[in-house]
Amino acid sequence: MKQKKRGRRLITFKGEEGKRPRQILAAVGVLLVVLILASALRVEPSLMSSAEVATVHDNGVLRVGVRTDMPGMAFEGDGLEVALAQLLAERILSYDEAWTGERDAAELVPVTSMSVASKLNDGSIDVAIAMMPRNASSAYSYSSAYYVDTCRFVTRAGEGGREIKNMKIGWLQSASTSGLYVPSACFNARLNAYLEEHPDDGLITTYKYNEETISYAYASYDELFGALLSGEVDAIVLSDLYLDKYEGEYEFDRSETVLGAFSYAVASSSSAPALASLADVLLSELRADGTLDALYQKYGLNTD
């Protein structure tokens, strides 16, 4: 009787047998960190000699637009974005011989989702770390992503498992007319894409009144949640960061049906690309040495 051939055993990372693979994996990780740091050391000096960095040194401070209303990101002077603003400012000012470290390197300038673009455009701020969706507008230069947010359907409490079909869908009206540089515009873009991909799901975003087509779009988050809770709409579209913000203020369920994700990045004017590039160098190092993950944990941010 022929014996069955045994297949090749899969690599394991457990126990004594997995000791060698673990060592190899650790060595690869160390090498990756070294390569990232070496690359940063080559790129950074040329960026630090740019005209926009010279302007920051002349001002003696990096002016960073940050929000003040997003727990975990930027709220009451603390959060991931505030921490990144301080790290980036200290990195840039450390190349200025006149900076002694005795004063703050970052000047935190309060912005909203609708004012951040104008402050970048008129030079009121040098960079924005304010939940600006990455690569949303050619008017700005962007770093790599420092956080990825998930956009999903939201239902009334107890209806989270409901199938997203044959529903009236509410969404937040966006005042943005200059590209998708605000999160609300991204919500709408994701919803429109989902509607195109699911034409037979019976999702309704408009209704007729006196021969006029009216959308289930609302001017504020309060109005949006109000429409959901009153039954005016069956579901709304928001991202997890905004749901974290409003959890406890309103009762709702997060649907498992997601519309996609979008990334937030450090942004500078397209005429000052070195600042966004320096943020990219910094973020690469923070990812490689585990600092970014530690900041996520510190501020209770979901990274699943």
TILUM-845501 format. One record per residue: residue number from 1; residue in three letters; x, y, z of N, C-alpha, C in turn. Coordinates in steps of 0.05 Angstrom, whole numbers, padded with zeros to 5 digits, always signed. Example, Ala and Ser with C-alpha at 12.3 -4.5 7.8 and 13.67 -1.06 7.14 Angstrom:
REC   seq   type       nx       ny       nz      cax      cay      caz       cx       cy       cz
REC     1    Ala   +00264   -00114   +00156   +00246   -00090   +00156   +00264   -00066   +00156
REC     2    Ser   +00257   -00045   +00142   +00273   -00021   +00143   +00258   +00001   +00157
REM end
This chain:
REC   seq   type       nx       ny       nz      cax      cay      caz       cx       cy       cz
REC     1    Met   +00017   -00024   +00000   +00000   +00000   +00000   +00018   +00025   +00000
REC     2    Lys   +00012   +00043   -00019   +00028   +00067   -00022   +00021   +00087   +00000
REC     3    Gln   +00042   +00098   +00011   +00038   +00119   +00031   +00034   +00146   +00016
REC     4    Lys   +00016   +00162   +00027   +00012   +00188   +00016   +00036   +00206   +00021
REC     5    Lys   +00044   +00221   +00000   +00066   +00239   +00004   +00057   +00262   +00022
REC     6    Arg   +00074   +00269   +00040   +00068   +00291   +00057   +00075   +00317   +00043
REC     7    Gly   +00058   +00336   +00045   +00064   +00363   +00033   +00085   +00377   +00049
REC     8    Arg   +00097   +00396   +00036   +00118   +00412   +00050   +00105   +00427   +00074
REC     9    Arg   +00117   +00426   +00097   +00107   +00439   +00120   +00109   +00469   +00117
REC    10    Leu   +00088   +00482   +00125   +00088   +00511   +00123   +00106   +00523   +00144
REC    11    Ile   +00117   +00546   +00139   +00134   +00560   +00158   +00118   +00567   +00183
REC    12    Thr   +00129   +00562   +00206   +00116   +00569   +00231   +00133   +00588   +00246
REC    13    Phe   +00120   +00606   +00262   +00134   +00625   +00278   +00131   +00617   +00308
REC    14    Lys   +00121   +00594   +00313   +00115   +00585   +00341   +00137   +00566   +00351
REC    15    Gly   +00141   +00566   +00377   +00158   +00547   +00390   +00187   +00547   +00380
REC    16    Glu   +00201   +00525   +00386   +00229   +00523   +00379   +00233   +00523   +00348
REC    17    Glu   +00214   +00510   +00335   +00216   +00508   +00306   +00213   +00535   +00292
REC    18    Gly   +00199   +00553   +00305   +00195   +00580   +00294   +00216   +00600   +00302
REC    19    Lys   +00236   +00591   +00317   +00257   +00609   +00327   +00272   +00622   +00304
REC    20    Arg   +00281   +00605   +00286   +00297   +00616   +00263   +00281   +00635   +00246
REC    21    Pro   +00256   +00628   +00238   +00240   +00647   +00222   +00235   +00673   +00237
REC    22    Arg   +00231   +00671   +00264   +00227   +00696   +00279   +00252   +00714   +00278
REC    23    Gln   +00275   +00701   +00280   +00300   +00716   +00278   +00303   +00730   +00251
REC    24    Ile   +00296   +00715   +00230   +00298   +00726   +00203   +00279   +00750   +00200
REC    25    Leu   +00255   +00746   +00210   +00235   +00767   +00208   +00243   +00792   +00223
REC    26    Ala   +00255   +00788   +00247   +00265   +00811   +00262   +00287   +00825   +00248
REC    27    Ala   +00305   +00809   +00236   +00328   +00822   +00221   +00318   +00838   +00197
REC    28    Val   +00298   +00827   +00183   +00286   +00842   +00161   +00274   +00868   +00170
REC    29    Gly   +00260   +00867   +00193   +00248   +00891   +00204   +00269   +00912   +00211
REC    30    Val   +00291   +00903   +00223   +00312   +00922   +00230   +00324   +00934   +00205
REC    31    Leu   +00329   +00917   +00184   +00340   +00927   +00159   +00321   +00947   +00146
REC    32    Leu   +00296   +00942   +00147   +00276   +00961   +00136   +00278   +00988   +00150
REC    33    Val   +00279   +00988   +00176   +00282   +01013   +00191   +00307   +01028   +00183
REC    34    Val   +00329   +01013   +00181   +00355   +01025   +00173   +00353   +01038   +00146
REC    35    Leu   +00341   +01024   +00127   +00338   +01035   +00100   +00321   +01060   +00099
REC    36    Ile   +00299   +01060   +00115   +00282   +01083   +00116   +00297   +01107   +00127
REC    37    Leu   +00311   +01102   +00149   +00327   +01124   +00162   +00349   +01134   +00143
REC    38    Ala   +00362   +01116   +00129   +00383   +01124   +00111   +00372   +01141   +00088
REC    39    Ser   +00349   +01133   +00078   +00336   +01149   +00057   +00328   +01176   +00067
REC    40    Ala   +00318   +01178   +00092   +00311   +01203   +00103   +00335   +01221   +00107
REC    41    Leu   +00357   +01210   +00115   +00382   +01225   +00119   +00392   +01238   +00093
REC    42    Arg   +00387   +01224   +00070   +00395   +01234   +00044   +00376   +01257   +00035
REC    43    Val   +00351   +01253   +00039   +00331   +01271   +00028   +00328   +01296   +00045
REC    44    Glu   +00329   +01293   +00071   +00322   +01315   +00089   +00340   +01340   +00086
REC    45    Pro   +00366   +01338   +00084   +00382   +01363   +00081   +00375   +01380   +00058
REC    46    Ser   +00369   +01368   +00035   +00361   +01384   +00012   +00334   +01398   +00016
REC    47    Leu   +00316   +01384   +00030   +00290   +01397   +00036   +00293   +01420   +00056
REC    48    Met   +00311   +01416   +00075   +00316   +01436   +00096   +00329   +01461   +00084
REC    49    Ser   +00340   +01459   +00061   +00352   +01483   +00048   +00333   +01497   +00030
REC    50    Ser   +00308   +01489   +00030   +00288   +01501   +00011   +00280   +01529   +00021
REC    51    Ala   +00268   +01544   +00003   +00259   +01571   +00009   +00237   +01572   +00030
REC    52    Glu   +00219   +01552   +00029   +00197   +01552   +00048   +00206   +01546   +00076
REC    53    Val   +00226   +01529   +00079   +00238   +01524   +00105   +00252   +01549   +00115
REC    54    Ala   +00266   +01563   +00097   +00279   +01588   +00105   +00259   +01608   +00116
REC    55    Thr   +00236   +01609   +00104   +00215   +01627   +00113   +00205   +01620   +00141
REC    56    Val   +00203   +01594   +00146   +00195   +01584   +00173   +00216   +01593   +00193
REC    57    His   +00241   +01589   +00186   +00263   +01597   +00204   +00263   +01627   +00209
REC    58    Asp   +00257   +01643   +00188   +00255   +01672   +00192   +00233   +01680   +00211
REC    59    Asn   +00211   +01665   +00209   +00188   +01671   +00227   +00193   +01660   +00255
REC    60    Gly   +00211   +01641   +00257   +00217   +01629   +00283   +00196   +01610   +00294
REC    61    Val   +00177   +01602   +00276   +00156   +01584   +00285   +00143   +01572   +00260
REC    62    Leu   +00134   +01548   +00263   +00118   +01535   +00241   +00088   +01539   +00248
REC    63    Arg   +00074   +01552   +00231   +00045   +01557   +00235   +00029   +01534   +00224
REC    64    Val   +00016   +01519   +00242   +00002   +01495   +00234   -00028   +01498   +00239
REC    65    Gly   -00044   +01494   +00218   -00073   +01495   +00221   -00082   +01468   +00232
REC    66    Val   -00096   +01469   +00255   -00107   +01445   +00268   -00136   +01451   +00276
REC    67    Arg   -00151   +01430   +00276   -00179   +01432   +00285   -00179   +01431   +00316
REC    68    Thr   -00202   +01439   +00327   -00205   +01439   +00356   -00229   +01423   +00365
REC    69    Asp   -00242   +01409   +00346   -00267   +01396   +00353   -00268   +01366   +00349
REC    70    Met   -00245   +01353   +00345   -00245   +01325   +00339   -00229   +01309   +00360
REC    71    Pro   -00243   +01298   +00380   -00229   +01282   +00400   -00212   +01260   +00387
REC    72    Gly   -00189   +01256   +00398   -00170   +01236   +00387   -00152   +01248   +00366
REC    73    Met   -00161   +01268   +00351   -00145   +01281   +00331   -00135   +01308   +00340
REC    74    Ala   -00154   +01325   +00348   -00146   +01352   +00358   -00170   +01363   +00374
REC    75    Phe   -00166   +01363   +00400   -00188   +01372   +00417   -00176   +01382   +00443
REC    76    Glu   -00182   +01408   +00450   -00172   +01420   +00474   -00141   +01418   +00475
REC    77    Gly   -00129   +01423   +00452   -00100   +01424   +00451   -00085   +01398   +00453
REC    78    Asp   -00099   +01376   +00448   -00087   +01349   +00449   -00099   +01331   +00428
REC    79    Gly   -00083   +01311   +00420   -00092   +01292   +00400   -00070   +01286   +00380
REC    80    Leu   -00075   +01267   +00363   -00055   +01258   +00343   -00045   +01281   +00326
REC    81    Glu   -00063   +01297   +00316   -00055   +01318   +00297   -00039   +01340   +00312
REC    82    Val   -00046   +01345   +00337   -00030   +01365   +00352   -00002   +01354   +00357
REC    83    Ala   +00000   +01328   +00364   +00026   +01316   +00369   +00043   +01316   +00344
REC    84    Leu   +00031   +01310   +00321   +00046   +01311   +00295   +00054   +01340   +00289
REC    85    Ala   +00038   +01359   +00295   +00045   +01387   +00290   +00069   +01395   +00306
REC    86    Gln   +00070   +01387   +00330   +00093   +01393   +00348   +00118   +01379   +00339
REC    87    Leu   +00116   +01354   +00331   +00139   +01338   +00322   +00151   +01350   +00296
REC    88    Leu   +00133   +01357   +00277   +00142   +01368   +00252   +00155   +01395   +00256
REC    89    Ala   +00143   +01412   +00273   +00154   +01439   +00278   +00182   +01437   +00291
REC    90    Glu   +00184   +01419   +00311   +00210   +01416   +00324   +00231   +01406   +00305
REC    91    Arg   +00223   +01388   +00287   +00242   +01377   +00267   +00252   +01399   +00249
REC    92    Ile   +00234   +01416   +00239   +00242   +01438   +00221   +00258   +01459   +00235
REC    93    Leu   +00250   +01467   +00259   +00264   +01488   +00274   +00291   +01479   +00284
REC    94    Ser   +00294   +01452   +00288   +00320   +01443   +00298   +00343   +01448   +00279
REC    95    Tyr   +00336   +01453   +00253   +00356   +01460   +00234   +00363   +01490   +00233
REC    96    Asp   +00350   +01505   +00250   +00355   +01534   +00252   +00373   +01539   +00276
REC    97    Glu   +00397   +01550   +00270   +00416   +01555   +00292   +00405   +01575   +00313
REC    98    Ala   +00386   +01592   +00304   +00376   +01612   +00323   +00355   +01600   +00342
REC    99    Trp   +00345   +01576   +00336   +00324   +01564   +00353   +00338   +01548   +00375
REC   100    Thr   +00332   +01555   +00400   +00344   +01543   +00423   +00327   +01521   +00436
REC   101    Gly   +00302   +01520   +00428   +00283   +01501   +00440   +00270   +01512   +00465
REC   102    Glu   +00275   +01537   +00471   +00263   +01549   +00495   +00235   +01559   +00490
REC   103    Arg   +00228   +01562   +00465   +00201   +01570   +00458   +00188   +01549   +00441
REC   104    Asp   +00161   +01550   +00439   +00147   +01530   +00423   +00155   +01532   +00393
REC   105    Ala   +00159   +01510   +00381   +00166   +01510   +00352   +00141   +01512   +00335
REC   106    Ala   +00118   +01504   +00346   +00093   +01504   +00331   +00074   +01526   +00341
REC   107    Glu   +00063   +01541   +00323   +00040   +01558   +00330   +00015   +01545   +00319
REC   108    Leu   -00002   +01536   +00337   -00026   +01522   +00330   -00048   +01542   +00323
REC   109    Val   -00056   +01542   +00298   -00076   +01561   +00288   -00103   +01546   +00285
REC   110    Pro   -00123   +01553   +00300   -00149   +01539   +00297   -00161   +01542   +00269
REC   111    Val   -00170   +01519   +00258   -00184   +01520   +00232   -00208   +01501   +00234
REC   112    Thr   -00226   +01504   +00215   -00248   +01486   +00212   -00245   +01472   +00185
REC   113    Ser   -00262   +01453   +00180   -00261   +01438   +00154   -00265   +01457   +00131
REC   114    Met   -00279   +01479   +00136   -00285   +01498   +00114   -00266   +01521   +00112
REC   115    Ser   -00251   +01527   +00134   -00232   +01550   +00133   -00203   +01542   +00128
REC   116    Val   -00197   +01516   +00130   -00169   +01507   +00128   -00158   +01513   +00101
REC   117    Ala   -00173   +01509   +00080   -00163   +01514   +00053   -00157   +01543   +00048
REC   118    Ser   -00174   +01561   +00057   -00170   +01590   +00053   -00145   +01599   +00068
REC   119    Lys   -00140   +01588   +00092   -00117   +01596   +00107   -00091   +01586   +00094
REC   120    Leu   -00092   +01563   +00081   -00069   +01554   +00066   -00065   +01572   +00042
REC   121    Asn   -00087   +01579   +00029   -00085   +01595   +00004   -00074   +01623   +00009
REC   122    Asp   -00082   +01635   +00032   -00073   +01663   +00036   -00048   +01665   +00053
REC   123    Gly   -00036   +01642   +00060   -00011   +01642   +00075   -00013   +01646   +00104
REC   124    Ser   -00038   +01644   +00115   -00041   +01647   +00144   -00028   +01624   +00160
REC   125    Ile   -00026   +01601   +00147   -00013   +01578   +00159   +00007   +01567   +00139
REC   126    Asp   +00027   +01553   +00150   +00047   +01541   +00132   +00039   +01513   +00123
REC   127    Val   +00027   +01498   +00142   +00017   +01471   +00136   -00009   +01467   +00150
REC   128    Ala   -00024   +01447   +00141   -00049   +01440   +00155   -00047   +01410   +00163
REC   129    Ile   -00053   +01405   +00188   -00056   +01377   +00197   -00084   +01377   +00209
REC   130    Ala   -00103   +01375   +00192   -00131   +01381   +00200   -00150   +01363   +00184
REC   131    Met   -00145   +01337   +00183   -00163   +01318   +00170   -00168   +01326   +00141
REC   132    Met   -00147   +01334   +00127   -00150   +01340   +00098   -00146   +01314   +00082
REC   133    Pro   -00166   +01306   +00067   -00163   +01281   +00052   -00140   +01283   +00032
REC   134    Arg   -00124   +01262   +00031   -00099   +01262   +00015   -00105   +01263   -00015
REC   135    Asn   -00090   +01280   -00029   -00091   +01282   -00058   -00119   +01290   -00068
REC   136    Ala   -00133   +01305   -00052   -00160   +01312   -00060   -00161   +01336   -00078
REC   137    Ser   -00140   +01353   -00078   -00139   +01377   -00094   -00111   +01382   -00104
REC   138    Ser   -00108   +01390   -00129   -00082   +01396   -00140   -00071   +01423   -00129
REC   139    Ala   -00087   +01437   -00114   -00078   +01463   -00102   -00058   +01459   -00079
REC   140    Tyr   -00056   +01434   -00070   -00040   +01428   -00046   -00020   +01405   -00051
REC   141    Ser   +00002   +01406   -00036   +00020   +01383   -00035   +00014   +01367   -00010
REC   142    Tyr   +00017   +01341   -00011   +00009   +01324   +00011   +00031   +01305   +00019
REC   143    Ser   +00032   +01299   +00045   +00049   +01278   +00055   +00035   +01251   +00049
REC   144    Ser   +00048   +01230   +00058   +00034   +01204   +00058   +00013   +01205   +00081
REC   145    Ala   -00004   +01186   +00082   -00026   +01186   +00101   -00016   +01182   +00130
REC   146    Tyr   -00027   +01198   +00148   -00022   +01193   +00176   -00045   +01179   +00190
REC   147    Tyr   -00068   +01177   +00176   -00091   +01162   +00188   -00110   +01155   +00165
REC   148    Val   -00123   +01132   +00168   -00143   +01123   +00148   -00170   +01121   +00163
REC   149    Asp   -00189   +01134   +00152   -00216   +01135   +00163   -00235   +01119   +00146
REC   150    Thr   -00254   +01106   +00159   -00274   +01089   +00145   -00301   +01102   +00143
REC   151    Cys   -00312   +01104   +00119   -00338   +01115   +00114   -00358   +01092   +00113
REC   152    Arg   -00381   +01095   +00128   -00400   +01074   +00129   -00428   +01084   +00132
REC   153    Phe   -00448   +01066   +00128   -00476   +01072   +00134   -00480   +01071   +00164
REC   154    Val   -00499   +01087   +00173   -00506   +01089   +00201   -00536   +01087   +00204
REC   155    Thr   -00545   +01070   +00221   -00574   +01066   +00225   -00583   +01073   +00253
REC   156    Arg   -00609   +01072   +00258   -00618   +01076   +00285   -00609   +01054   +00303
REC   157    Ala   -00608   +01059   +00329   -00599   +01039   +00348   -00617   +01015   +00346
REC   158    Gly   -00604   +00991   +00346   -00619   +00966   +00344   -00623   +00957   +00315
REC   159    Glu   -00615   +00973   +00296   -00619   +00966   +00268   -00592   +00963   +00253
REC   160    Gly   -00571   +00959   +00268   -00545   +00957   +00255   -00542   +00934   +00236
REC   161    Gly   -00556   +00912   +00241   -00555   +00889   +00224   -00573   +00890   +00200
REC   162    Arg   -00589   +00911   +00198   -00608   +00914   +00176   -00594   +00915   +00149
REC   163    Glu   -00604   +00902   +00129   -00592   +00902   +00102   -00596   +00930   +00090
REC   164    Ile   -00575   +00941   +00079   -00577   +00968   +00067   -00589   +00966   +00039
REC   165    Lys   -00616   +00963   +00040   -00631   +00962   +00015   -00658   +00975   +00020
REC   166    Asn   -00669   +00987   -00002   -00695   +01000   +00000   -00697   +01020   +00023
REC   167    Met   -00678   +01037   +00025   -00676   +01057   +00046   -00674   +01085   +00035
REC   168    Lys   -00683   +01104   +00052   -00678   +01132   +00047   -00652   +01139   +00060
REC   169    Ile   -00633   +01150   +00045   -00606   +01155   +00055   -00602   +01186   +00059
REC   170    Gly   -00594   +01193   +00083   -00587   +01221   +00088   -00557   +01226   +00087
REC   171    Trp   -00549   +01250   +00079   -00521   +01256   +00077   -00516   +01285   +00084
REC   172    Leu   -00492   +01292   +00090   -00485   +01319   +00098   -00479   +01336   +00074
REC   173    Gln   -00493   +01358   +00072   -00488   +01376   +00049   -00460   +01389   +00052
REC   174    Ser   -00446   +01389   +00030   -00419   +01400   +00031   -00419   +01428   +00018
REC   175    Ala   -00407   +01447   +00032   -00405   +01474   +00021   -00380   +01477   +00004
REC   176    Ser   -00365   +01456   +00001   -00340   +01458   -00014   -00345   +01461   -00044
REC   177    Thr   -00332   +01480   -00056   -00335   +01484   -00085   -00308   +01482   -00098
REC   178    Ser   -00287   +01476   -00083   -00260   +01477   -00094   -00246   +01450   -00092
REC   179    Gly   -00260   +01429   -00097   -00248   +01403   -00095   -00254   +01389   -00069
REC   180    Leu   -00246   +01363   -00068   -00253   +01347   -00045   -00233   +01350   -00023
REC   181    Tyr   -00230   +01374   -00011   -00210   +01377   +00010   -00223   +01378   +00037
REC   182    Val   -00249   +01372   +00039   -00263   +01370   +00065   -00275   +01342   +00067
REC   183    Pro   -00276   +01331   +00091   -00287   +01304   +00094   -00315   +01301   +00084
REC   184    Ser   -00333   +01321   +00088   -00360   +01318   +00079   -00362   +01314   +00049
REC   185    Ala   -00345   +01326   +00034   -00344   +01321   +00005   -00337   +01293   -00001
REC   186    Cys   -00318   +01281   +00015   -00311   +01254   +00012   -00334   +01235   +00018
REC   187    Phe   -00349   +01241   +00039   -00373   +01225   +00046   -00391   +01223   +00021
REC   188    Asn   -00396   +01246   +00009   -00414   +01248   -00014   -00403   +01233   -00038
REC   189    Ala   -00377   +01235   -00042   -00364   +01221   -00064   -00367   +01191   -00061
REC   190    Arg   -00362   +01181   -00036   -00365   +01153   -00030   -00394   +01143   -00034
REC   191    Leu   -00413   +01160   -00025   -00441   +01152   -00029   -00448   +01151   -00058
REC   192    Asn   -00440   +01171   -00074   -00446   +01170   -00103   -00434   +01146   -00116
REC   193    Ala   -00410   +01139   -00109   -00397   +01115   -00120   -00412   +01090   -00112
REC   194    Tyr   -00421   +01089   -00087   -00436   +01065   -00078   -00462   +01062   -00093
REC   195    Leu   -00476   +01085   -00097   -00501   +01084   -00112   -00497   +01074   -00141
REC   196    Glu   -00475   +01082   -00153   -00470   +01073   -00180   -00464   +01043   -00181
REC   197    Glu   -00450   +01033   -00160   -00443   +01005   -00159   -00466   +00987   -00150
REC   198    His   -00487   +00999   -00138   -00510   +00983   -00128   -00536   +00996   -00138
REC   199    Pro   -00540   +00996   -00164   -00563   +01010   -00175   -00590   +00996   -00169
REC   200    Asp   -00589   +00971   -00162   -00614   +00956   -00157   -00621   +00953   -00127
REC   201    Asp   -00607   +00968   -00110   -00611   +00965   -00081   -00634   +00982   -00070
REC   202    Gly   -00646   +00998   -00087   -00669   +01014   -00079   -00662   +01036   -00059
REC   203    Leu   -00638   +01047   -00060   -00630   +01069   -00042   -00639   +01096   -00053
REC   204    Ile   -00652   +01111   -00037   -00664   +01136   -00045   -00651   +01160   -00031
REC   205    Thr   -00642   +01179   -00047   -00628   +01203   -00036   -00643   +01229   -00043
REC   206    Thr   -00665   +01227   -00058   -00681   +01251   -00065   -00710   +01244   -00064
REC   207    Tyr   -00727   +01265   -00064   -00756   +01261   -00065   -00768   +01285   -00080
REC   208    Lys   -00792   +01282   -00089   -00806   +01303   -00104   -00825   +01318   -00086
REC   209    Tyr   -00825   +01345   -00089   -00843   +01361   -00074   -00851   +01385   -00092
REC   210    Asn   -00877   +01386   -00099   -00887   +01407   -00117   -00870   +01408   -00143
REC   211    Glu   -00866   +01384   -00154   -00851   +01381   -00179   -00821   +01390   -00176
REC   212    Glu   -00812   +01394   -00152   -00784   +01400   -00147   -00770   +01377   -00134
REC   213    Thr   -00746   +01371   -00144   -00730   +01349   -00132   -00714   +01359   -00109
REC   214    Ile   -00719   +01347   -00086   -00705   +01355   -00061   -00689   +01331   -00051
REC   215    Ser   -00665   +01337   -00043   -00647   +01316   -00033   -00649   +01313   -00003
REC   216    Tyr   -00642   +01289   +00006   -00640   +01284   +00035   -00612   +01293   +00045
REC   217    Ala   -00606   +01318   +00039   -00580   +01330   +00047   -00586   +01350   +00069
REC   218    Tyr   -00568   +01350   +00089   -00573   +01366   +00113   -00548   +01384   +00118
REC   219    Ala   -00554   +01408   +00129   -00534   +01428   +00131   -00515   +01425   +00155
REC   220    Ser   -00523   +01408   +00174   -00506   +01404   +00198   -00508   +01376   +00208
REC   221    Tyr   -00490   +01368   +00225   -00490   +01342   +00237   -00514   +01338   +00255
REC   222    Asp   -00522   +01359   +00269   -00546   +01357   +00286   -00571   +01351   +00269
REC   223    Glu   -00573   +01365   +00247   -00596   +01360   +00229   -00596   +01332   +00217
REC   224    Leu   -00572   +01323   +00211   -00569   +01297   +00198   -00577   +01275   +00218
REC   225    Phe   -00567   +01276   +00243   -00575   +01257   +00263   -00604   +01260   +00270
REC   226    Gly   -00614   +01284   +00270   -00643   +01289   +00276   -00660   +01275   +00255
REC   227    Ala   -00653   +01276   +00230   -00668   +01263   +00209   -00668   +01233   +00212
REC   228    Leu   -00646   +01222   +00220   -00644   +01193   +00225   -00661   +01185   +00248
REC   229    Leu   -00659   +01198   +00270   -00673   +01190   +00294   -00704   +01194   +00292
REC   230    Ser   -00712   +01214   +00276   -00740   +01219   +00272   -00753   +01201   +00252
REC   231    Gly   -00737   +01186   +00237   -00747   +01169   +00216   -00751   +01182   +00189
REC   232    Glu   -00742   +01206   +00187   -00743   +01220   +00161   -00726   +01206   +00140
REC   233    Val   -00704   +01195   +00149   -00687   +01177   +00132   -00682   +01152   +00148
REC   234    Asp   -00674   +01130   +00134   -00670   +01104   +00146   -00641   +01100   +00154
REC   235    Ala   -00623   +01114   +00140   -00594   +01111   +00146   -00580   +01137   +00137
REC   236    Ile   -00557   +01142   +00148   -00541   +01165   +00140   -00512   +01155   +00134
REC   237    Val   -00497   +01173   +00123   -00469   +01166   +00115   -00450   +01184   +00131
REC   238    Leu   -00432   +01171   +00146   -00411   +01185   +00161   -00386   +01168   +00163
REC   239    Ser   -00365   +01180   +00173   -00340   +01164   +00178   -00338   +01158   +00207
REC   240    Asp   -00320   +01139   +00213   -00317   +01129   +00241   -00308   +01151   +00260
REC   241    Leu   -00290   +01169   +00251   -00281   +01190   +00268   -00303   +01208   +00277
REC   242    Tyr   -00321   +01214   +00259   -00344   +01231   +00266   -00364   +01216   +00284
REC   243    Leu   -00366   +01190   +00279   -00384   +01174   +00296   -00372   +01172   +00324
REC   244    Asp   -00346   +01170   +00326   -00333   +01170   +00353   -00339   +01196   +00367
REC   245    Lys   -00339   +01218   +00352   -00344   +01244   +00364   -00373   +01246   +00375
REC   246    Tyr   -00392   +01236   +00360   -00420   +01239   +00368   -00431   +01216   +00384
REC   247    Glu   -00415   +01195   +00388   -00425   +01173   +00405   -00430   +01182   +00433
REC   248    Gly   -00453   +01176   +00444   -00460   +01186   +00471   -00478   +01210   +00469
REC   249    Glu   -00476   +01226   +00448   -00494   +01248   +00444   -00519   +01239   +00429
REC   250    Tyr   -00516   +01220   +00411   -00538   +01208   +00396   -00537   +01178   +00398
REC   251    Glu   -00560   +01165   +00396   -00560   +01136   +00396   -00562   +01127   +00367
REC   252    Phe   -00543   +01109   +00359   -00543   +01099   +00332   -00527   +01073   +00331
REC   253    Asp   -00529   +01059   +00309   -00513   +01035   +00304   -00496   +01039   +00279
REC   254    Arg   -00472   +01028   +00280   -00455   +01029   +00257   -00461   +01004   +00240
REC   255    Ser   -00468   +01008   +00215   -00473   +00985   +00198   -00446   +00973   +00190
REC   256    Glu   -00446   +00947   +00185   -00422   +00934   +00175   -00418   +00940   +00145
REC   257    Thr   -00437   +00952   +00133   -00435   +00959   +00104   -00419   +00985   +00102
REC   258    Val   -00395   +00983   +00091   -00378   +01007   +00088   -00378   +01017   +00059
REC   259    Leu   -00373   +01042   +00056   -00372   +01054   +00029   -00344   +01058   +00019
REC   260    Gly   -00325   +01053   +00037   -00297   +01057   +00029   -00282   +01071   +00051
REC   261    Ala   -00257   +01078   +00045   -00240   +01092   +00065   -00225   +01114   +00050
REC   262    Phe   -00217   +01134   +00066   -00200   +01155   +00055   -00179   +01163   +00075
REC   263    Ser   -00157   +01174   +00065   -00134   +01179   +00082   -00130   +01209   +00088
REC   264    Tyr   -00122   +01215   +00112   -00115   +01243   +00119   -00085   +01247   +00117
REC   265    Ala   -00077   +01270   +00107   -00049   +01275   +00104   -00042   +01304   +00112
REC   266    Val   -00017   +01309   +00117   -00007   +01336   +00122   -00007   +01350   +00095
REC   267    Ala   -00018   +01375   +00095   -00020   +01389   +00069   -00005   +01416   +00071
REC   268    Ser   +00008   +01424   +00049   +00019   +01450   +00047   +00010   +01461   +00019
REC   269    Ser   +00014   +01486   +00015   +00008   +01498   -00011   +00025   +01484   -00032
REC   270    Ser   +00014   +01481   -00056   +00030   +01469   -00078   +00055   +01486   -00085
REC   271    Ser   +00055   +01511   -00076   +00079   +01528   -00080   +00099   +01524   -00058
REC   272    Ala   +00093   +01508   -00038   +00111   +01502   -00016   +00113   +01472   -00011
REC   273    Pro   +00120   +01456   -00031   +00119   +01427   -00029   +00139   +01415   -00009
REC   274    Ala   +00160   +01430   -00003   +00181   +01419   +00015   +00170   +01413   +00042
REC   275    Leu   +00150   +01429   +00051   +00139   +01425   +00078   +00123   +01399   +00080
REC   276    Ala   +00108   +01393   +00059   +00093   +01367   +00058   +00113   +01344   +00055
REC   277    Ser   +00134   +01348   +00040   +00154   +01327   +00037   +00169   +01322   +00063
REC   278    Leu   +00175   +01342   +00078   +00188   +01338   +00104   +00169   +01323   +00123
REC   279    Ala   +00143   +01329   +00122   +00124   +01314   +00138   +00124   +01285   +00130
REC   280    Asp   +00127   +01280   +00104   +00128   +01252   +00094   +00152   +01238   +00105
REC   281    Val   +00175   +01251   +00106   +00200   +01239   +00117   +00195   +01233   +00147
REC   282    Leu   +00184   +01252   +00161   +00178   +01248   +00190   +00159   +01224   +00194
REC   283    Leu   +00138   +01223   +00179   +00118   +01201   +00182   +00131   +01174   +00176
REC   284    Ser   +00148   +01173   +00156   +00162   +01147   +00150   +00177   +01137   +00174
REC   285    Glu   +00191   +01156   +00187   +00207   +01148   +00211   +00189   +01140   +00234
REC   286    Leu   +00167   +01155   +00238   +00148   +01149   +00260   +00135   +01122   +00256
REC   287    Arg   +00130   +01115   +00231   +00119   +01088   +00226   +00140   +01067   +00231
REC   288    Ala   +00165   +01071   +00222   +00186   +01051   +00224   +00193   +01045   +00253
REC   289    Asp   +00194   +01066   +00270   +00203   +01061   +00298   +00180   +01056   +00317
REC   290    Gly   +00155   +01055   +00307   +00132   +01048   +00324   +00119   +01072   +00338
REC   291    Thr   +00130   +01096   +00334   +00119   +01119   +00347   +00090   +01125   +00338
REC   292    Leu   +00085   +01122   +00312   +00058   +01128   +00302   +00037   +01109   +00314
REC   293    Asp   +00044   +01083   +00316   +00026   +01064   +00329   +00021   +01071   +00358
REC   294    Ala   +00043   +01080   +00371   +00040   +01088   +00400   +00021   +01112   +00403
REC   295    Leu   +00023   +01130   +00384   +00005   +01154   +00385   -00024   +01145   +00380
REC   296    Tyr   -00028   +01127   +00361   -00055   +01117   +00357   -00067   +01105   +00383
REC   297    Gln   -00050   +01090   +00396   -00059   +01077   +00421   -00064   +01098   +00443
REC   298    Lys   -00046   +01118   +00444   -00049   +01139   +00465   -00075   +01154   +00462
REC   299    Tyr   -00083   +01159   +00437   -00107   +01176   +00433   -00131   +01159   +00426
REC   300    Gly   -00130   +01133   +00430   -00153   +01116   +00427   -00164   +01114   +00398
REC   301    Leu   -00146   +01115   +00379   -00154   +01115   +00351   -00154   +01086   +00340
REC   302    Asn   -00174   +01080   +00325   -00177   +01053   +00314   -00159   +01050   +00289
REC   303    Thr   -00144   +01028   +00288   -00126   +01024   +00266   -00132   +00997   +00252
REC   304    Asp   -00156   +00986   +00257   -00163   +00960   +00243   -00168   +00964   +00214
REM end
